[in-house]
Amino acid sequence: MEIKAAARFVRISPRKARLVMGQVRGKKVEEALNMLSFASQRGAGIVKKLIHSAVANAQENAKMDVDALYISKIYADEGPTLKRWRPRALGRATRIRKRTSHLTVVLGEK
């Protein structure tokens, strides 16, 4: 059985979120949370919170054993991009893209 949690419209680029997610993919939940506690990236806190949410879903909704959970799938999809403008020299302007992500974690039970 699998249980899922998602965070949508998170203000971090999917590329940066995927770096953190790659470190915990396939790990046991306890080990993954421990790794994320000491990670220096900003995305680590967001992913940690998402995993906590998935564990709570597994515990409350599916009555799964928390000690047997592992991260079976974790991925970041691209959300909508906020477009902003920055003034530049000679009256020009350049576009700034503030990217968002849809983060998803799926937990399985061993």
C-alpha positions as CSV (number, residue, x, y, z in Angstrom):
1,M,0.0,0.0,0.0
2,E,1.2,3.5,-0.8
3,I,0.3,6.9,0.8
4,K,0.9,10.3,-0.8
5,A,1.4,13.9,0.2
6,A,1.8,16.9,-2.1
7,A,2.8,20.6,-1.7
8,R,1.8,22.8,-4.6
9,F,2.9,26.2,-5.7
10,V,6.0,26.1,-3.6
11,R,8.4,29.1,-4.3
12,I,11.5,27.1,-5.1
13,S,12.7,26.1,-8.5
14,P,12.1,22.4,-9.4
15,R,15.8,22.0,-10.3
16,K,16.9,23.0,-6.8
17,A,14.2,20.8,-5.1
18,R,15.3,17.8,-7.2
19,L,18.8,18.1,-5.8
20,V,17.5,17.6,-2.3
21,M,15.0,14.9,-3.3
22,G,17.6,12.8,-5.0
23,Q,19.5,12.4,-1.6
24,V,16.5,10.8,0.2
25,R,14.9,8.8,-2.6
26,G,14.5,5.1,-1.6
27,K,15.6,5.7,2.0
28,K,13.7,4.8,5.1
29,V,11.6,7.8,6.5
30,E,13.6,8.0,9.7
31,E,16.9,8.1,7.9
32,A,15.7,10.6,5.3
33,L,14.4,13.0,8.0
34,N,17.7,12.7,9.8
35,M,19.6,13.6,6.6
36,L,17.4,16.6,5.8
37,S,17.8,18.0,9.4
38,F,21.5,18.5,8.7
39,A,21.3,19.5,5.0
40,S,22.2,23.1,4.3
41,Q,20.0,23.7,1.2
42,R,16.8,25.7,1.6
43,G,14.8,23.0,-0.1
44,A,15.7,20.6,2.7
45,G,13.2,22.2,5.1
46,I,10.4,22.1,2.6
47,V,11.0,18.5,1.7
48,K,11.3,17.6,5.4
49,K,7.9,19.2,6.1
50,L,6.4,17.3,3.1
51,I,7.7,14.0,4.4
52,H,6.2,14.7,7.9
53,S,2.9,15.4,6.2
54,A,3.0,12.1,4.3
55,V,3.9,10.2,7.5
56,A,0.9,11.8,9.3
57,N,-1.3,10.8,6.4
58,A,-0.1,7.2,6.6
59,Q,-0.6,7.1,10.4
60,E,-4.0,8.7,10.5
61,N,-5.7,7.7,7.3
62,A,-4.2,4.3,6.5
63,K,-3.1,3.1,10.0
64,M,0.3,2.1,8.6
65,D,3.3,1.3,10.8
66,V,5.6,4.4,10.8
67,D,8.8,2.4,11.4
68,A,8.2,0.3,8.2
69,L,7.7,3.3,5.9
70,Y,10.2,4.2,3.1
71,I,10.2,6.8,0.3
72,S,9.1,4.9,-2.8
73,K,8.7,7.9,-5.1
74,I,9.6,11.6,-4.6
75,Y,9.5,14.1,-7.4
76,A,9.2,17.8,-8.3
77,D,7.1,19.1,-11.2
78,E,7.2,22.6,-12.5
79,G,4.5,25.0,-11.4
80,P,3.5,28.3,-12.9
81,T,6.3,30.9,-13.3
82,L,6.0,34.4,-12.0
83,K,7.3,36.9,-14.5
84,R,9.0,40.1,-13.3
85,W,11.1,42.8,-15.0
86,R,14.4,44.3,-14.0
87,P,15.5,47.6,-15.5
88,R,18.8,47.5,-17.3
89,A,21.1,50.0,-19.1
90,L,20.0,52.2,-22.0
91,G,16.3,51.9,-21.1
92,R,16.1,48.2,-21.6
93,A,14.5,45.6,-19.4
94,T,15.2,41.9,-18.8
95,R,12.8,39.3,-17.6
96,I,13.2,37.6,-14.2
97,R,11.5,34.2,-13.8
98,K,10.5,33.3,-10.3
99,R,9.8,29.6,-10.6
100,T,7.4,27.5,-8.5
101,S,7.2,23.8,-8.0
102,H,4.6,21.1,-7.2
103,L,6.4,18.6,-4.9
104,T,5.1,15.1,-4.3
105,V,6.2,12.3,-2.0
106,V,4.8,8.7,-2.0
107,L,5.6,6.4,0.9
108,G,5.5,2.6,0.8
109,E,5.5,0.0,3.5
110,K,8.2,-2.7,3.7
